[in-house]
Amino acid sequence: MSETTSGLIYKGHPLRRVDNVIYFGTMSQPYIVMMQILDSRKEQDLDVATRISIQLQSTDPKAKASDRVIKKSEKDSLYSALDIATIWLERALAPSK
């Protein structure tokens, strides 16, 4: 990882949250994952995500916004969303054989 990051790192990739959107990965790499929290419920004092939209996206600035989405899915928990996001990002960033 060439850029320095401060904050949350999950499985070697930075996590950044802006409102209900979580970005997983580094913009300097060819792909990132965007996770949007669509629904949540209250558990005591905390909001727990119950529906998350996941998109593997290209970071190519020349691509149209509609062409940047490579894969998308929905999951029912943040753990499941992070699990699939990690798999997608690792496969997308893996060197071609």
The 8 nearest C-alpha neighbors of each residue, nearest first, counted from 0:
[[1, 2, 3, 11, 12, 25, 4, 28],
 [2, 0, 3, 27, 4, 25, 28, 26],
 [3, 1, 0, 4, 27, 25, 5, 26],
 [4, 2, 1, 5, 0, 13, 6, 25],
 [5, 3, 2, 6, 13, 8, 7, 0],
 [4, 6, 3, 7, 8, 13, 14, 2],
 [5, 7, 4, 8, 13, 14, 15, 3],
 [6, 8, 14, 13, 9, 5, 15, 4],
 [7, 9, 13, 12, 14, 11, 6, 10],
 [10, 8, 12, 11, 13, 7, 14, 23],
 [11, 9, 12, 8, 85, 13, 89, 14],
 [10, 12, 9, 8, 13, 0, 24, 14],
 [13, 11, 24, 8, 9, 10, 23, 14],
 [12, 14, 8, 24, 23, 7, 9, 15],
 [15, 13, 23, 7, 22, 8, 12, 21],
 [16, 14, 22, 21, 13, 23, 17, 7],
 [15, 17, 21, 20, 22, 18, 14, 19],
 [16, 18, 20, 19, 21, 15, 22, 35],
 [17, 19, 20, 16, 21, 36, 35, 15],
 [20, 18, 36, 35, 17, 21, 16, 37],
 [19, 21, 35, 17, 34, 16, 18, 36],
 [22, 20, 16, 34, 15, 33, 35, 17],
 [23, 21, 33, 15, 14, 32, 16, 34],
 [24, 22, 14, 32, 13, 31, 33, 21],
 [25, 23, 31, 12, 13, 32, 22, 14],
 [24, 26, 27, 28, 31, 13, 12, 23],
 [25, 27, 28, 58, 24, 31, 30, 29],
 [26, 28, 25, 29, 58, 2, 30, 1],
 [27, 29, 26, 25, 30, 58, 31, 24],
 [28, 30, 58, 57, 27, 59, 92, 31],
 [31, 29, 57, 58, 56, 28, 91, 55],
 [32, 30, 24, 56, 23, 55, 25, 57],
 [33, 31, 55, 23, 54, 56, 22, 84],
 [32, 34, 22, 54, 53, 21, 23, 35],
 [35, 33, 53, 21, 52, 20, 51, 22],
 [34, 36, 20, 52, 51, 19, 37, 21],
 [35, 37, 51, 19, 38, 50, 20, 48],
 [36, 38, 50, 51, 35, 52, 39, 19],
 [39, 37, 50, 49, 36, 48, 40, 51],
 [40, 38, 48, 49, 47, 46, 50, 41],
 [39, 41, 47, 46, 42, 48, 49, 38],
 [40, 42, 46, 45, 43, 47, 44, 39],
 [43, 41, 45, 44, 46, 40, 47, 39],
 [42, 44, 45, 41, 46, 40, 47, 39],
 [45, 43, 42, 41, 46, 47, 40, 39],
 [46, 44, 42, 41, 43, 47, 40, 39],
 [45, 47, 41, 40, 39, 42, 48, 44],
 [48, 46, 39, 40, 41, 45, 49, 42],
 [49, 47, 39, 50, 76, 38, 77, 36],
 [48, 50, 39, 75, 76, 38, 47, 51],
 [51, 49, 75, 38, 37, 74, 48, 36],
 [52, 50, 36, 74, 73, 37, 35, 75],
 [51, 53, 73, 35, 34, 72, 36, 74],
 [54, 52, 34, 72, 71, 33, 73, 51],
 [55, 53, 71, 33, 32, 70, 56, 68],
 [54, 56, 32, 70, 69, 68, 31, 71],
 [57, 55, 68, 67, 31, 69, 30, 32],
 [56, 58, 30, 67, 59, 29, 68, 31],
 [57, 59, 29, 30, 60, 26, 56, 31],
 [60, 58, 61, 57, 62, 29, 67, 30],
 [59, 61, 62, 58, 63, 57, 64, 67],
 [62, 60, 59, 63, 58, 64, 67, 66],
 [63, 61, 60, 59, 66, 67, 64, 57],
 [62, 64, 66, 65, 67, 61, 60, 59],
 [63, 65, 67, 66, 62, 68, 60, 61],
 [64, 66, 63, 67, 68, 62, 69, 56],
 [67, 65, 63, 64, 68, 62, 69, 57],
 [66, 68, 57, 56, 64, 65, 69, 62],
 [69, 67, 56, 66, 70, 55, 54, 65],
 [68, 70, 55, 56, 67, 57, 71, 54],
 [71, 69, 55, 54, 68, 72, 56, 53],
 [72, 70, 54, 53, 55, 69, 73, 68],
 [71, 73, 53, 52, 54, 74, 70, 51],
 [74, 72, 52, 51, 53, 50, 75, 71],
 [75, 73, 51, 80, 50, 76, 79, 52],
 [74, 76, 50, 49, 51, 73, 79, 77],
 [77, 75, 49, 79, 78, 74, 48, 50],
 [76, 78, 80, 79, 81, 48, 51, 75],
 [77, 79, 81, 76, 80, 82, 75, 83],
 [80, 78, 82, 76, 77, 81, 74, 83],
 [79, 81, 77, 82, 78, 83, 74, 84],
 [82, 80, 84, 78, 79, 83, 85, 77],
 [81, 83, 79, 85, 80, 84, 78, 86],
 [82, 84, 86, 85, 80, 81, 87, 79],
 [85, 83, 81, 87, 86, 82, 80, 88],
 [84, 86, 88, 82, 83, 87, 81, 89],
 [85, 87, 83, 89, 84, 88, 90, 82],
 [88, 86, 84, 90, 85, 89, 91, 83],
 [87, 89, 91, 85, 90, 86, 84, 92],
 [90, 88, 92, 86, 91, 87, 93, 85],
 [91, 89, 93, 87, 88, 92, 86, 85],
 [90, 92, 88, 89, 93, 87, 30, 29],
 [91, 93, 89, 90, 88, 94, 30, 29],
 [94, 92, 90, 91, 89, 95, 88, 96],
 [93, 95, 92, 96, 91, 90, 89, 29],
 [96, 94, 93, 92, 91, 90, 89, 29],
 [95, 94, 93, 90, 92, 91, 89, 88]]
